[in-house]
């Protein structure tokens, strides 16, 4: 009997080709047709990917856990190969179906030659590859910058690139509450880059175009559309995971979201939120326009704080999780708990000191190698890859979003290849710029 292959070895040996049309059709029926009525999906096909007689890419702005179903609906009956997070292949509920549908694994925010080789095989077969250049579903109802250099792949393969632009999916599946909420959602398919565009434009120009096309504020959009959502009376449930700092008294981790209210336990500042995702502040309260603008103010506070304090330090207690190469993770979990200790961040990087698999363990990651964090399921924990290995970090307190902001803004201050958007330059006005920006001056 031969040696039992690990999950990563099986993925490395997998032969990638276009999905079987029958299996793909069944998957599409289960994922989309059975739920389309409750999601109230509106498709708008401006340019049909089925009219493309050769290989192509379809990219989409990543708003929720179920975005791939919308992309499948917008591209059907053409079969596509989706790119998904590598760690998802270690989860029981995804590993089998992803294998059947020839989904391509990718380690988020890492160079992954296995992914490029798989994509190359699909493109050579005349296939269609779909993926989200942001690398992660939205945490706050807006878009993240795409992974820098995404368009290098487009320049390499020289095939058309389509855009499936999504609207409403974050409000349907937020990262702070795992309830599905029903209102109206939209998916618009159009041609973003022709072959000629791909040859003519630089990588930087294409990346900039994608970031601008992805620009998104779900709350402002819904205010204009006036869509009422079915929220089960829990529209503010765990909203403090995102809105962790009181905008009136300035205390952190004193906000509590429950039912249709979010309230500061320190000063009583708060608001209700209606089923249109609109805040209604209490009398004399100080409440931002939306959770998105609230999170932007928290980012601005951190931008200022880390520049004012060269000894800046923030910590929390935590447990850590890793994957097992020989068994998948069930029960909606993403890893197996392997240790506990302290996680902290400073101007040098993200650090851990504690235990792992019964022995003392520590790690230190600088901002050359870490520029953002993954929130795989919700905002109760965060994830990243360290030397190619997947880690879950489960903080003891509601500190995930603060760690997330700190990693991004420490990176921008000290390294800055994962740049913020030009329309967010106001956040840095009057402050010392990041190192890359300083070199440009």
C-alpha positions, 0 to 999 in steps of 0.5 A: 500500500502506498503512502497516504497523500496529504490534502496539499499533496492531493491538491498539487497532483490534481488535474485541472480542466473545465468542469463537467457540464452536467455536474456544473448544472446541478451545482448551479441549480442547488446554489442559485436556482433553489435560493434565487427567489429569497435573494430577489436577484436582478441580473443585467447582462450588458456583455454576455460572456457566452458570446466570447468564443475563446478563453477569458477571465471574469472578475467580481467585487467581493461583497459576501460569502455567496458571491460565486453563486451570482457570478455563476448565474451571470455567466451560465450556461458557460461553465467556469472555473472559480478560484477560491481560498486554499484553506476552503479545501480543508473544510468538509462542506467544501472539499468534495464539491470544490473538487467536483467542480474543478475549483482552483485553490489560492492562498490569499495574499501570497504568490502561488505558482500552483494557482498560476499553473492551474489557471494556465491549463484552463486558459489553454483549454479555452476556459473561463476563470472567475475570481475576486481580485480583492482576495476577501469578501468585504468586512465593512460594506465597501471595497478593499484595494485589489491585490497589487499587480493583479493585472500581471496575470491578464497581461500574461494570458492576453485574453478578455476580462469581464466584470461582474459588478455586485450590489446589495450582497454585503447587506444580505450577508454582513461580516458581523452577523451571519444571518441571511437578510433578504431585500434586493441584490443585483449583478451586472455583467460587462466587458472590462478589458478587450484583448487590445486593452490588455495589450495596450494598458500597463499593469498599473493602469489596469489595476487602477481601473479595476479599483475605480470600477469596484468602488462601493458603499453599500449603505449609501447605495441602499439609502438611495435605492430605499430597499427594505431588508428582512433582518429578524430584528437583529440588524445591529447584532454584533455591530460592535465588531466593526464599530468598536470605538464610541464616536462621542466619548472615544472609549474603545470596546464599549459599544454593544450591538443588540437587536436594532440598537447599538449603545456605548456602555461608558456614556450611553451614546447610541442609535437605533437602525431601521430595516433600510440600514439607516441610523437614528441617533439618540438625543444628543448622540454622536453617530456617523452616517453609517457603519462604513463611515464609522469604520473610516473614522476608526481608520483615521484615528489609527493613522494618526495614533501610529504616527504620534507614537513611535512606541505604539503597542496593542495586544490581546490574549488569543487562541490559535488554530492551524489546518491538519493535512490529513483531515478536514474541518467540520461544523463551520470551523476553519481550523483546529485549535493548537495553542494559546498565548498573546498576540500583539502589534507594534511598528515592527510587525505582528507577533505571537508568544505562547504555545503550539501543539503543547510546546512553547511557540512564537512568531514575528511577521514584518510588514513586508510580508503582511499587509492585510488580514483575512476574516474568513467567516466573520469578524470574531477572528482573523487569519493569515498565511505564515511561510505558506501555513494557514493560521487562525487567531481567535482574540479574547476580546472584540479586537479583530477590526482594530488589528485589521486596521493596524496591520494595513496602516502600519504597512502603509506607513512603513512599506506601502505597496498595498496602497489606499485609494486616491479618494481616501487621501484626505485621511492622511491630510496634514500627517506624515506620509507612508515611506513609499509616498515620501520617496515620491516627494 
